[in-house]
Amino acid sequence: MAFRAGAVAKVQSTTVAQPLIGSWITAGIGAPSRVPLTITLGTATDNNTDALDFFQVGDPVLLINPNGANAETCRIQSIASGAGNTVTLGPQNDDGNNVTRYSHVSGVFGTGTFIALATDNQNFYVQYEDGATGAWLYLGNQYNMTAIFHRFTKLAKVPAGVQPYSYSASENFFGAPFRMSEIWVLGTSVGDLFNVSLGVL
């Protein structure tokens, strides 16, 4: 099995969950489109280049507004190289005409539409980085998860220099691939770090 790893990501909010592997759209999205859209992403990764750190050309991605509306699967057509933090959404695979079918929103975290990796993976591994401030990092399976709603596990903080706790989906394998856009994260302190790697089918 192959592995896919990205950059270390940062907790963005203690009240709004974020995609485990994904970002939000800060510019370039709006009404439904039949032409490719170049969108600017937020800064969920520790080095602030979400486009390069989370996505690859050809990836399916889920766009979902923060209120859960207008969810749809789109496709990454290209990614800005270098210091850019943009991706271009190309035609969807089902008919080749639509890039987006629904309206979406550009804005700050919690306002801008979320963009989440929507690949199917055999398993995933999450590690809550050592030295975190927040007591817990929660993992859930819905965009509106909380510490007690749609949470399936939580990881405790450890001091800096101590081996951190982690969660491996292979420990609780349910028999089918995981759709990564269904996995969300919520922390208890903004700025705490976590790392994710995937087992690629």
C-alpha angles and dihedrals in degrees: 000000000000125000132222120197132179137186127299109273132213130229105247102190142005092217106036120060120225131206111273087229109021150059141222133262116254098174143002105047133099133112123026112287139204093188127071114276124213107208132186117226133214127250108260095139122080091243094044098237101113093161093062097033101050108026143054130195110276095025117143110231133191117229112199129165115235090253091055094255129134098016113180139155116243133171135243108238098176142350127217112248126223118011096348121117099199137109129191118226113216134192117310115249099238099070108354094230107083124067091175127003098190139048118264136185135238118211149097123319110300091024104053119076113267119241114201132180106255102192123131111241133184092229143337134217124210126189124190103218119241119255094040119158099211117080095226145027111203126204121200143165104236137061092241097047120144135185088280105023122075091344115144100179144359132208124212124225123249129197120265112282094027122112104261127230119257143187125223117193089207088071089065101028110173097198101259134071119276118243101221095210087067093062117087134176135212126184135196097228128040113240098027112138134234135174131214134194129180136216102226119218 
